[in-house]
């Protein structure tokens, strides 16, 4: 009988380890996805900043810019 109980406990312990392994693997997968999204957001933010700098430089240097912006303000979207 003691041997049967030991076997059952070993089976339960192994099942718990397998479940923990599966959960750990899922968390690793989620972490990888989050890191990929963070990297993409960083890249998109860098592009947006670069475009903002270009836009700001254009608005200082090109007098046509003010004309275009004035016309755009008259147009309803």
Secondary structure by P-SEA (a helix, b strand, c coil): caaaaaaaaaaaaaaaaaaaaaaaaaaaaaaaaaaaaaaaaaaaaaaaaaaaaaaaaaaaccaaaaaaaaaaaaccc
